[in-house]
Amino acid sequence: MRSHLLDFTLVDDVTLASADCRDAICEAVLTARVERIGPLLEYLFQQVARPDLLPPLTASAPHQLTSCLQAILDCGRFDELPHDSCLEPKDAEFSWAPADQAALDDPRWIAFCKRFDRAAQRARFSRTVAAGLTGAFGEMVDNVLLHSGKPESAIVGYSSVTGSFEYVVADAGIGVLGSLRRNSEYHHLMDAGTALQTALTEGESRFGRASGHGLGFRQVFLSLASLQGSLRFRSGDHSLELDGMNPCLSTAGLMQRSFYQGLMISVSCHC
Amino acid sequence: MRIELRKLTSTDVLAGAGAGARTLARLIDTVAAAPCPEPVFLDFTGIDVATGSFLRESVLSFRNYCRLSQPGLYPVVANATDAVREELEFILRAMGDVVVTCNLDAHGNPSDAKVIGTLEPKQRTTLLAVIKAGETDAAGLQKEVGEQEPIRGTAWNNRLSSLVAKGILIEVRRDRAKRYRPVLEGLSYGS
């Protein structure tokens, strides 16, 4: 019987653990139940970045979600994904994100997005809410293409059970601080925490404040209106987390964490 | 001319700048030059979500493309849901821009035509004066609202041109003179 749950707290603990207690926490991770895709994907990216410190979860703890993720990892990249035009949603599914704009028209990606939308509806979210979540997901994938500098590294996923829906967009790119600092308007930003807060503010974009860009995260918040939601944005050595009904930036908690290369967005909501 | 976004994009969720840019390319491929000025109705029937990034890269860029390269075409957003319209208003406010929206029936008849977004006070005065006149020119505006706005004909021409550039006034030639009228009958702005 697995006693621990692989949640963000456990991922934070294992990535911040001192050498003395790392083995014990790693053991807890390896024997943990995996029920959420957000912590799973964050651990995967951390483990790939630090293979000497963290054991590979997918190989050591076979599980429906980890097996599902391993199948995608085995493909290596978006172009190698099997052709799957089925529109029937799955309980949980991962995919490499499109590595360029042209791949957004790939039938495999279009089918994945339709399954995403239908999975949200199957979880009992209304058609309108499901469309909002799908739109927010599309915006986050678009952000990866525009800002990460390494879209080929991005993995996305969704998971649904009745009454709950979760999605994740994670990349190993330059991160929010690195992206914003490409624009001289943001040279003053010195840490990933402030960069996360800035990036999530409407109208702030590495293209500049007067560009009309910087609206992608707005869709994430709009899509969660009237829902109970939990969001975790992870970049560099910070996380920004929100929780509760109608989550909004003003209630976000900023925490210093271990270093995460890139940006990970995890959203879960309940109806 | 009516272009159905649902058919053009094969989805009811329009999200992301990339998808917007690809839709712009399809819109450009779809339209042909118009010998006389005419509206191009971008019909949002069946679209549940259109994000600000998508609308910026598709609708606003298409409007700009038409003004520069297809001067006879005037894009109008038709049959947008409240959610899509709110998102469009949001991006327009952020960019200090405007577009025309309306409802469009199955026979292509527009109704409830509105300019949404933000106009500078001087442009607003000019637009309202043109709407009141139905069709006019710089001299006509100078005569009608010259007391309120004591400016020269050139300044009126500049204001009219800027409203044409935003796609809310149509420029028509009457012999050698340029005259201006709203892109749709019954157009309103504000309140």
Interface residues (C-beta under 8 A of the other chain):
Chain A: Q101 L104 D105 I110 C113 K114 D117 R127 T128 A131 G132 T134 G135 A136 F137 G138 E139 V141 D142 L145 L146 E202 G203 G212 H213 L215 G216 R218 Q219
Chain B: S10 T11 D12 V13 L14 A15 G16 A17 G18 A19 A21 R22 D48 V49 A50 T51 G52 S53 R56 A83 F90 I91 A94 M95
